[in-house]
Amino acid sequence: MINAVITGHGEYSLGMLNALEMIAGEQEKIKAVTFLNDEAMETYQEKLLEAINEVTEEGSDIIIFTDLKGGTPFNVSMLLTNSMPHVKVLAGSNLPIILEFVGQRYMEQSIDQALETLLETGKSGLMVGELVTNTKENEEDGI
């Protein structure tokens, strides 16, 4: 099984976890870690490391979902996990990616295979919404 930590600027992680659980129900071994504006870097690092430890199980991998590549949560995650080969960091996370993760986490696959699927989900979930309106042709057909 693959476990997770969600982190990002402000209360991003709490919102993502709340939305996830609203749609998919309560989740085990997924923790949210906030990075608040007035928070000391050491405090944030400690919270992140504590969350990683809380979701760590023997033989499990961990994905840290961050909001922004190059942001503090991403950078700190990368530095903290540099010596943890069972932990991967994914930047630019969104709700479709995290929902897909819930479906992928129990499958018999490597963390790299799961990440490949999650990246595809993130890319394919982006679109520009457009409403289609009735055209004159449709009105003539009685539709």
VMD Tcl script that builds the backbone (N, CA, C; Angstrom):
set m [mol new atoms 429]
animate dup $m
set s [atomselect $m all]
$s set {name element resname resid chain x y z} {
  {N N MET 1 A 0.841 -1.180 0.000}
  {CA C MET 1 A 0.000 0.000 0.000}
  {C C MET 1 A 0.885 1.241 0.000}
  {N N ILE 2 A 0.385 2.279 -0.632}
  {CA C ILE 2 A 1.087 3.561 -0.675}
  {C C ILE 2 A 0.326 4.533 0.226}
  {N N ASN 3 A 1.041 5.191 1.122}
  {CA C ASN 3 A 0.442 6.164 2.030}
  {C C ASN 3 A 0.807 7.568 1.566}
  {N N ALA 4 A 0.256 8.593 2.231}
  {CA C ALA 4 A 0.458 9.942 1.702}
  {C C ALA 4 A 0.472 11.012 2.767}
  {N N VAL 5 A 1.151 12.105 2.413}
  {CA C VAL 5 A 1.112 13.362 3.147}
  {C C VAL 5 A 0.759 14.424 2.116}
  {N N ILE 6 A -0.184 15.290 2.475}
  {CA C ILE 6 A -0.559 16.413 1.612}
  {C C ILE 6 A -0.070 17.677 2.305}
  {N N THR 7 A 0.647 18.523 1.575}
  {CA C THR 7 A 1.151 19.761 2.161}
  {C C THR 7 A 1.144 20.872 1.127}
  {N N GLY 8 A 1.164 22.091 1.616}
  {CA C GLY 8 A 1.169 23.240 0.722}
  {C C GLY 8 A 1.065 24.524 1.508}
  {N N HIS 9 A 0.974 25.611 0.794}
  {CA C HIS 9 A 0.902 26.932 1.412}
  {C C HIS 9 A -0.436 27.145 2.106}
  {N N GLY 10 A -0.389 27.816 3.253}
  {CA C GLY 10 A -1.610 28.115 3.998}
  {C C GLY 10 A -2.316 26.832 4.426}
  {N N GLU 11 A -3.614 26.821 4.253}
  {CA C GLU 11 A -4.407 25.657 4.654}
  {C C GLU 11 A -4.809 24.799 3.445}
  {N N TYR 12 A -4.035 24.902 2.378}
  {CA C TYR 12 A -4.261 24.112 1.171}
  {C C TYR 12 A -4.444 22.633 1.494}
  {N N SER 13 A -3.559 22.092 2.312}
  {CA C SER 13 A -3.586 20.655 2.595}
  {C C SER 13 A -4.848 20.246 3.337}
  {N N LEU 14 A -5.311 21.072 4.255}
  {CA C LEU 14 A -6.543 20.760 4.986}
  {C C LEU 14 A -7.749 20.776 4.054}
  {N N GLY 15 A -7.769 21.748 3.146}
  {CA C GLY 15 A -8.854 21.816 2.170}
  {C C GLY 15 A -8.874 20.615 1.238}
  {N N MET 16 A -7.698 20.210 0.784}
  {CA C MET 16 A -7.612 19.047 -0.112}
  {C C MET 16 A -8.050 17.771 0.602}
  {N N LEU 17 A -7.595 17.579 1.834}
  {CA C LEU 17 A -7.982 16.389 2.581}
  {C C LEU 17 A -9.477 16.401 2.883}
  {N N ASN 18 A -10.012 17.557 3.237}
  {CA C ASN 18 A -11.439 17.674 3.496}
  {C C ASN 18 A -12.253 17.342 2.249}
  {N N ALA 19 A -11.865 17.892 1.109}
  {CA C ALA 19 A -12.564 17.616 -0.153}
  {C C ALA 19 A -12.458 16.137 -0.520}
  {N N LEU 20 A -11.286 15.568 -0.355}
  {CA C LEU 20 A -11.082 14.151 -0.639}
  {C C LEU 20 A -12.032 13.299 0.192}
  {N N GLU 21 A -12.084 13.566 1.487}
  {CA C GLU 21 A -12.919 12.755 2.372}
  {C C GLU 21 A -14.402 13.019 2.162}
  {N N MET 22 A -14.760 14.198 1.682}
  {CA C MET 22 A -16.148 14.484 1.341}
  {C C MET 22 A -16.606 13.590 0.181}
  {N N ILE 23 A -15.713 13.349 -0.749}
  {CA C ILE 23 A -16.039 12.560 -1.941}
  {C C ILE 23 A -15.800 11.069 -1.718}
  {N N ALA 24 A -14.675 10.718 -1.117}
  {CA C ALA 24 A -14.255 9.305 -1.042}
  {C C ALA 24 A -14.334 8.703 0.357}
  {N N GLY 25 A -14.799 9.460 1.333}
  {CA C GLY 25 A -14.879 8.935 2.694}
  {C C GLY 25 A -13.575 9.106 3.443}
  {N N GLU 26 A -13.629 8.784 4.726}
  {CA C GLU 26 A -12.455 8.929 5.589}
  {C C GLU 26 A -11.316 8.043 5.092}
  {N N GLN 27 A -10.101 8.578 5.163}
  {CA C GLN 27 A -8.932 7.877 4.637}
  {C C GLN 27 A -7.934 7.573 5.750}
  {N N GLU 28 A -7.371 6.382 5.700}
  {CA C GLU 28 A -6.316 6.001 6.633}
  {C C GLU 28 A -4.952 6.315 6.038}
  {N N LYS 29 A -4.030 6.666 6.904}
  {CA C LYS 29 A -2.630 6.875 6.537}
  {C C LYS 29 A -2.449 7.948 5.462}
  {N N ILE 30 A -3.293 8.996 5.543}
  {CA C ILE 30 A -3.115 10.207 4.745}
  {C C ILE 30 A -3.185 11.367 5.724}
  {N N LYS 31 A -2.129 12.154 5.781}
  {CA C LYS 31 A -2.050 13.281 6.718}
  {C C LYS 31 A -1.917 14.589 5.952}
  {N N ALA 32 A -2.494 15.642 6.537}
  {CA C ALA 32 A -2.367 16.988 5.985}
  {C C ALA 32 A -1.426 17.796 6.867}
  {N N VAL 33 A -0.524 18.547 6.230}
  {CA C VAL 33 A 0.428 19.394 6.957}
  {C C VAL 33 A 0.358 20.800 6.374}
  {N N THR 34 A -0.009 21.763 7.215}
  {CA C THR 34 A -0.082 23.154 6.772}
  {C C THR 34 A 1.292 23.818 6.850}
  {N N PHE 35 A 1.493 24.821 6.010}
  {CA C PHE 35 A 2.658 25.704 6.115}
  {C C PHE 35 A 2.097 27.120 6.185}
  {N N LEU 36 A 2.066 27.657 7.381}
  {CA C LEU 36 A 1.416 28.940 7.611}
  {C C LEU 36 A 2.391 30.099 7.465}
  {N N ASN 37 A 1.850 31.260 7.157}
  {CA C ASN 37 A 2.638 32.447 6.842}
  {C C ASN 37 A 3.625 32.831 7.928}
  {N N ASP 38 A 3.221 32.750 9.174}
  {CA C ASP 38 A 4.083 33.200 10.264}
  {C C ASP 38 A 4.821 32.060 10.953}
  {N N GLU 39 A 4.859 30.913 10.309}
  {CA C GLU 39 A 5.449 29.721 10.918}
  {C C GLU 39 A 6.958 29.655 10.687}
  {N N ALA 40 A 7.679 29.317 11.719}
  {CA C ALA 40 A 9.128 29.137 11.592}
  {C C ALA 40 A 9.416 27.896 10.747}
  {N N MET 41 A 10.470 27.976 9.962}
  {CA C MET 41 A 10.842 26.867 9.082}
  {C C MET 41 A 11.073 25.588 9.876}
  {N N GLU 42 A 11.703 25.691 11.026}
  {CA C GLU 42 A 11.979 24.514 11.847}
  {C C GLU 42 A 10.680 23.845 12.303}
  {N N THR 43 A 9.690 24.656 12.641}
  {CA C THR 43 A 8.395 24.127 13.070}
  {C C THR 43 A 7.734 23.363 11.926}
  {N N TYR 44 A 7.772 23.938 10.730}
  {CA C TYR 44 A 7.185 23.271 9.562}
  {C C TYR 44 A 7.911 21.949 9.276}
  {N N GLN 45 A 9.221 21.964 9.312}
  {CA C GLN 45 A 9.997 20.747 9.076}
  {C C GLN 45 A 9.637 19.658 10.083}
  {N N GLU 46 A 9.504 20.038 11.333}
  {CA C GLU 46 A 9.135 19.073 12.377}
  {C C GLU 46 A 7.751 18.485 12.127}
  {N N LYS 47 A 6.795 19.338 11.753}
  {CA C LYS 47 A 5.439 18.855 11.469}
  {C C LYS 47 A 5.431 17.893 10.280}
  {N N LEU 48 A 6.194 18.229 9.262}
  {CA C LEU 48 A 6.252 17.381 8.070}
  {C C LEU 48 A 6.893 16.039 8.390}
  {N N LEU 49 A 7.984 16.053 9.122}
  {CA C LEU 49 A 8.661 14.813 9.500}
  {C C LEU 49 A 7.761 13.955 10.394}
  {N N GLU 50 A 7.041 14.576 11.303}
  {CA C GLU 50 A 6.112 13.846 12.164}
  {C C GLU 50 A 5.018 13.168 11.336}
  {N N ALA 51 A 4.488 13.867 10.349}
  {CA C ALA 51 A 3.453 13.291 9.485}
  {C C ALA 51 A 4.007 12.117 8.677}
  {N N ILE 52 A 5.218 12.255 8.155}
  {CA C ILE 52 A 5.848 11.160 7.417}
  {C C ILE 52 A 5.975 9.942 8.323}
  {N N ASN 53 A 6.425 10.160 9.535}
  {CA C ASN 53 A 6.565 9.052 10.488}
  {C C ASN 53 A 5.221 8.411 10.824}
  {N N GLU 54 A 4.172 9.223 10.931}
  {CA C GLU 54 A 2.846 8.704 11.264}
  {C C GLU 54 A 2.267 7.817 10.166}
  {N N VAL 55 A 2.587 8.109 8.912}
  {CA C VAL 55 A 2.026 7.301 7.814}
  {C C VAL 55 A 2.968 6.189 7.374}
  {N N THR 56 A 4.157 6.129 7.965}
  {CA C THR 56 A 5.124 5.098 7.604}
  {C C THR 56 A 4.725 3.759 8.220}
  {N N GLU 57 A 4.670 2.741 7.372}
  {CA C GLU 57 A 4.449 1.358 7.798}
  {C C GLU 57 A 5.529 0.517 7.149}
  {N N GLU 58 A 5.838 -0.601 7.753}
  {CA C GLU 58 A 6.856 -1.484 7.178}
  {C C GLU 58 A 6.432 -1.908 5.775}
  {N N GLY 59 A 7.314 -1.698 4.824}
  {CA C GLY 59 A 7.066 -2.111 3.454}
  {C C GLY 59 A 6.202 -1.156 2.648}
  {N N SER 60 A 5.786 -0.033 3.236}
  {CA C SER 60 A 4.931 0.894 2.487}
  {C C SER 60 A 5.758 2.021 1.881}
  {N N ASP 61 A 5.261 2.526 0.773}
  {CA C ASP 61 A 5.840 3.708 0.154}
  {C C ASP 61 A 4.973 4.903 0.527}
  {N N ILE 62 A 5.518 6.095 0.323}
  {CA C ILE 62 A 4.794 7.313 0.667}
  {C C ILE 62 A 4.953 8.319 -0.475}
  {N N ILE 63 A 3.849 8.975 -0.796}
  {CA C ILE 63 A 3.892 10.109 -1.718}
  {C C ILE 63 A 3.555 11.357 -0.924}
  {N N ILE 64 A 4.382 12.391 -1.080}
  {CA C ILE 64 A 4.067 13.697 -0.511}
  {C C ILE 64 A 3.510 14.544 -1.649}
  {N N PHE 65 A 2.254 14.937 -1.518}
  {CA C PHE 65 A 1.589 15.776 -2.509}
  {C C PHE 65 A 1.783 17.239 -2.102}
  {N N THR 66 A 2.433 18.027 -2.963}
  {CA C THR 66 A 2.652 19.446 -2.669}
  {C C THR 66 A 1.910 20.293 -3.693}
  {N N ASP 67 A 1.700 21.552 -3.333}
  {CA C ASP 67 A 0.915 22.418 -4.202}
  {C C ASP 67 A 1.713 23.037 -5.344}
  {N N LEU 68 A 2.973 23.353 -5.135}
  {CA C LEU 68 A 3.691 24.183 -6.092}
  {C C LEU 68 A 5.162 23.792 -6.192}
  {N N LYS 69 A 5.596 23.444 -7.383}
  {CA C LYS 69 A 7.014 23.148 -7.604}
  {C C LYS 69 A 7.833 24.407 -7.300}
  {N N GLY 70 A 8.860 24.237 -6.495}
  {CA C GLY 70 A 9.729 25.350 -6.163}
  {C C GLY 70 A 9.299 26.131 -4.936}
  {N N GLY 71 A 8.096 25.856 -4.437}
  {CA C GLY 71 A 7.633 26.523 -3.226}
  {C C GLY 71 A 8.260 25.884 -1.995}
  {N N THR 72 A 8.134 26.550 -0.866}
  {CA C THR 72 A 8.722 26.051 0.375}
  {C C THR 72 A 8.267 24.633 0.724}
  {N N PRO 73 A 6.962 24.317 0.673}
  {CA C PRO 73 A 6.564 22.943 1.006}
  {C C PRO 73 A 7.231 21.894 0.107}
  {N N PHE 74 A 7.344 22.176 -1.175}
  {CA C PHE 74 A 8.013 21.267 -2.105}
  {C C PHE 74 A 9.501 21.160 -1.770}
  {N N ASN 75 A 10.163 22.298 -1.609}
  {CA C ASN 75 A 11.603 22.294 -1.344}
  {C C ASN 75 A 11.952 21.584 -0.044}
  {N N VAL 76 A 11.194 21.872 1.008}
  {CA C VAL 76 A 11.452 21.221 2.297}
  {C C VAL 76 A 11.185 19.716 2.188}
  {N N SER 77 A 10.128 19.342 1.498}
  {CA C SER 77 A 9.816 17.914 1.302}
  {C C SER 77 A 10.955 17.211 0.582}
  {N N MET 78 A 11.482 17.836 -0.451}
  {CA C MET 78 A 12.588 17.240 -1.202}
  {C C MET 78 A 13.826 17.065 -0.319}
  {N N LEU 79 A 14.159 18.083 0.459}
  {CA C LEU 79 A 15.346 18.002 1.319}
  {C C LEU 79 A 15.176 16.978 2.440}
  {N N LEU 80 A 13.995 16.960 3.070}
  {CA C LEU 80 A 13.763 16.021 4.170}
  {C C LEU 80 A 13.791 14.570 3.720}
  {N N THR 81 A 13.334 14.314 2.512}
  {CA C THR 81 A 13.192 12.930 2.050}
  {C C THR 81 A 14.334 12.479 1.153}
  {N N ASN 82 A 15.356 13.284 1.024}
  {CA C ASN 82 A 16.488 12.942 0.165}
  {C C ASN 82 A 17.087 11.581 0.503}
  {N N SER 83 A 17.085 11.226 1.768}
  {CA C SER 83 A 17.658 9.935 2.184}
  {C C SER 83 A 16.571 8.902 2.495}
  {N N MET 84 A 15.370 9.127 1.993}
  {CA C MET 84 A 14.249 8.195 2.208}
  {C C MET 84 A 13.796 7.657 0.852}
  {N N PRO 85 A 14.361 6.555 0.383}
  {CA C PRO 85 A 14.028 6.062 -0.962}
  {C C PRO 85 A 12.575 5.609 -1.116}
  {N N HIS 86 A 11.869 5.386 -0.029}
  {CA C HIS 86 A 10.469 4.950 -0.104}
  {C C HIS 86 A 9.489 6.121 -0.197}
  {N N VAL 87 A 10.037 7.355 -0.223}
  {CA C VAL 87 A 9.199 8.549 -0.269}
  {C C VAL 87 A 9.469 9.313 -1.562}
  {N N LYS 88 A 8.386 9.678 -2.261}
  {CA C LYS 88 A 8.477 10.490 -3.481}
  {C C LYS 88 A 7.658 11.751 -3.273}
  {N N VAL 89 A 8.055 12.835 -3.939}
  {CA C VAL 89 A 7.375 14.119 -3.819}
  {C C VAL 89 A 6.773 14.485 -5.172}
  {N N LEU 90 A 5.489 14.829 -5.155}
  {CA C LEU 90 A 4.789 15.227 -6.370}
  {C C LEU 90 A 4.346 16.676 -6.225}
  {N N ALA 91 A 4.733 17.523 -7.162}
  {CA C ALA 91 A 4.371 18.944 -7.123}
  {C C ALA 91 A 3.203 19.221 -8.066}
  {N N GLY 92 A 2.449 20.262 -7.761}
  {CA C GLY 92 A 1.328 20.651 -8.607}
  {C C GLY 92 A 0.094 19.789 -8.396}
  {N N SER 93 A -0.045 19.241 -7.220}
  {CA C SER 93 A -1.156 18.332 -6.930}
  {C C SER 93 A -2.491 19.060 -6.994}
  {N N ASN 94 A -3.519 18.311 -7.407}
  {CA C ASN 94 A -4.878 18.841 -7.427}
  {C C ASN 94 A -5.834 17.731 -6.988}
  {N N LEU 95 A -7.104 18.068 -6.846}
  {CA C LEU 95 A -8.061 17.100 -6.331}
  {C C LEU 95 A -8.206 15.871 -7.231}
  {N N PRO 96 A -8.274 15.996 -8.564}
  {CA C PRO 96 A -8.344 14.778 -9.385}
  {C C PRO 96 A -7.160 13.834 -9.167}
  {N N ILE 97 A -5.977 14.379 -8.977}
  {CA C ILE 97 A -4.797 13.543 -8.733}
  {C C ILE 97 A -4.945 12.799 -7.405}
  {N N ILE 98 A -5.362 13.513 -6.377}
  {CA C ILE 98 A -5.463 12.886 -5.062}
  {C C ILE 98 A -6.606 11.866 -5.031}
  {N N LEU 99 A -7.697 12.123 -5.732}
  {CA C LEU 99 A -8.777 11.132 -5.840}
  {C C LEU 99 A -8.296 9.883 -6.570}
  {N N GLU 100 A -7.541 10.070 -7.628}
  {CA C GLU 100 A -6.985 8.927 -8.364}
  {C C GLU 100 A -6.045 8.138 -7.467}
  {N N PHE 101 A -5.278 8.842 -6.648}
  {CA C PHE 101 A -4.376 8.187 -5.711}
  {C C PHE 101 A -5.125 7.213 -4.807}
  {N N VAL 102 A -6.286 7.630 -4.316}
  {CA C VAL 102 A -7.070 6.770 -3.432}
  {C C VAL 102 A -7.409 5.457 -4.137}
  {N N GLY 103 A -7.703 5.522 -5.423}
  {CA C GLY 103 A -7.986 4.307 -6.187}
  {C C GLY 103 A -6.749 3.480 -6.489}
  {N N GLN 104 A -5.608 4.125 -6.568}
  {CA C GLN 104 A -4.359 3.446 -6.941}
  {C C GLN 104 A -3.597 2.868 -5.758}
  {N N ARG 105 A -3.811 3.390 -4.576}
  {CA C ARG 105 A -2.912 3.108 -3.455}
  {C C ARG 105 A -2.922 1.661 -2.986}
  {N N TYR 106 A -3.988 0.923 -3.231}
  {CA C TYR 106 A -4.066 -0.460 -2.772}
  {C C TYR 106 A -3.690 -1.474 -3.861}
  {N N MET 107 A -3.430 -0.986 -5.065}
  {CA C MET 107 A -3.087 -1.882 -6.167}
  {C C MET 107 A -1.666 -2.415 -6.002}
  {N N GLU 108 A -1.449 -3.575 -6.532}
  {CA C GLU 108 A -0.109 -4.186 -6.502}
  {C C GLU 108 A 0.729 -3.565 -7.615}
  {N N GLN 109 A 1.296 -2.420 -7.351}
  {CA C GLN 109 A 2.136 -1.730 -8.319}
  {C C GLN 109 A 3.203 -0.945 -7.575}
  {N N SER 110 A 4.218 -0.565 -8.303}
  {CA C SER 110 A 5.290 0.206 -7.680}
  {C C SER 110 A 4.842 1.656 -7.510}
  {N N ILE 111 A 5.548 2.366 -6.661}
  {CA C ILE 111 A 5.250 3.780 -6.470}
  {C C ILE 111 A 5.475 4.556 -7.763}
  {N N ASP 112 A 6.467 4.142 -8.555}
  {CA C ASP 112 A 6.741 4.816 -9.826}
  {C C ASP 112 A 5.602 4.600 -10.818}
  {N N GLN 113 A 5.017 3.405 -10.840}
  {CA C GLN 113 A 3.862 3.154 -11.712}
  {C C GLN 113 A 2.671 4.002 -11.274}
  {N N ALA 114 A 2.454 4.081 -9.976}
  {CA C ALA 114 A 1.353 4.898 -9.456}
  {C C ALA 114 A 1.563 6.366 -9.820}
  {N N LEU 115 A 2.781 6.865 -9.673}
  {CA C LEU 115 A 3.066 8.261 -9.996}
  {C C LEU 115 A 2.844 8.554 -11.479}
  {N N GLU 116 A 3.195 7.614 -12.327}
  {CA C GLU 116 A 2.967 7.795 -13.766}
  {C C GLU 116 A 1.474 7.976 -14.045}
  {N N THR 117 A 0.644 7.148 -13.422}
  {CA C THR 117 A -0.804 7.254 -13.586}
  {C C THR 117 A -1.313 8.579 -13.028}
  {N N LEU 118 A -0.801 8.981 -11.877}
  {CA C LEU 118 A -1.236 10.228 -11.260}
  {C C LEU 118 A -0.878 11.438 -12.118}
  {N N LEU 119 A 0.293 11.425 -12.719}
  {CA C LEU 119 A 0.683 12.529 -13.600}
  {C C LEU 119 A -0.242 12.615 -14.816}
  {N N GLU 120 A -0.584 11.482 -15.385}
  {CA C GLU 120 A -1.518 11.464 -16.519}
  {C C GLU 120 A -2.893 11.977 -16.115}
  {N N THR 121 A -3.337 11.597 -14.925}
  {CA C THR 121 A -4.628 12.068 -14.421}
  {C C THR 121 A -4.622 13.585 -14.279}
  {N N GLY 122 A -3.545 14.117 -13.735}
  {CA C GLY 122 A -3.445 15.566 -13.579}
  {C C GLY 122 A -3.503 16.294 -14.907}
  {N N LYS 123 A -2.803 15.771 -15.904}
  {CA C LYS 123 A -2.791 16.396 -17.228}
  {C C LYS 123 A -4.155 16.303 -17.902}
  {N N SER 124 A -4.769 15.132 -17.839}
  {CA C SER 124 A -6.035 14.938 -18.549}
  {C C SER 124 A -7.211 15.619 -17.851}
  {N N GLY 125 A -7.020 16.001 -16.580}
  {CA C GLY 125 A -8.099 16.647 -15.849}
  {C C GLY 125 A -8.219 18.141 -16.113}
  {N N LEU 126 A -7.284 18.696 -16.861}
  {CA C LEU 126 A -7.322 20.122 -17.175}
  {C C LEU 126 A -8.121 20.363 -18.450}
  {N N MET 127 A -8.985 21.362 -18.416}
  {CA C MET 127 A -9.769 21.700 -19.603}
  {C C MET 127 A -10.360 23.091 -19.445}
  {N N VAL 128 A -10.809 23.644 -20.531}
  {CA C VAL 128 A -11.561 24.891 -20.521}
  {C C VAL 128 A -13.017 24.507 -20.706}
  {N N GLY 129 A -13.856 24.836 -19.743}
  {CA C GLY 129 A -15.268 24.489 -19.824}
  {C C GLY 129 A -15.992 25.357 -20.837}
  {N N GLU 130 A -16.911 24.733 -21.554}
  {CA C GLU 130 A -17.680 25.472 -22.554}
  {C C GLU 130 A -19.088 24.902 -22.591}
  {N N LEU 131 A -20.073 25.781 -22.447}
  {CA C LEU 131 A -21.461 25.354 -22.547}
  {C C LEU 131 A -21.876 25.346 -24.008}
  {N N VAL 132 A -22.572 24.320 -24.408}
  {CA C VAL 132 A -23.082 24.233 -25.771}
  {C C VAL 132 A -24.523 24.711 -25.739}
  {N N THR 133 A -24.834 25.685 -26.566}
  {CA C THR 133 A -26.191 26.231 -26.600}
  {C C THR 133 A -26.934 25.709 -27.811}
  {N N ASN 134 A -28.258 25.825 -27.774}
  {CA C ASN 134 A -29.069 25.403 -28.915}
  {C C ASN 134 A -28.747 26.270 -30.117}
  {N N THR 135 A -28.666 25.644 -31.276}
  {CA C THR 135 A -28.446 26.383 -32.510}
  {C C THR 135 A -29.752 26.465 -33.270}
  {N N LYS 136 A -29.774 27.299 -34.264}
  {CA C LYS 136 A -30.963 27.454 -35.094}
  {C C LYS 136 A -31.349 26.126 -35.724}
  {N N GLU 137 A -30.347 25.352 -36.123}
  {CA C GLU 137 A -30.596 24.027 -36.732}
  {C C GLU 137 A -31.352 23.123 -35.772}
  {N N ASN 138 A -30.929 23.122 -34.506}
  {CA C ASN 138 A -31.618 22.307 -33.521}
  {C C ASN 138 A -33.057 22.746 -33.322}
  {N N GLU 139 A -33.287 24.090 -33.365}
  {CA C GLU 139 A -34.643 24.588 -33.197}
  {C C GLU 139 A -35.532 24.160 -34.352}
  {N N GLU 140 A -35.002 24.132 -35.584}
  {CA C GLU 140 A -35.784 23.719 -36.746}
  {C C GLU 140 A -36.148 22.247 -36.666}
  {N N ASP 141 A -35.287 21.429 -36.051}
  {CA C ASP 141 A -35.549 20.012 -35.916}
  {C C ASP 141 A -36.482 19.728 -34.752}
  {N N GLY 142 A -36.890 20.756 -34.026}
  {CA C GLY 142 A -37.772 20.571 -32.890}
  {C C GLY 142 A -37.042 20.134 -31.631}
  {N N ILE 143 A -35.730 20.310 -31.625}
  {CA C ILE 143 A -34.953 19.903 -30.450}
  {C C ILE 143 A -34.708 21.100 -29.573}
}
mol reanalyze $m
mol bondsrecalc $m
mol representation Tube
mol addrep $m
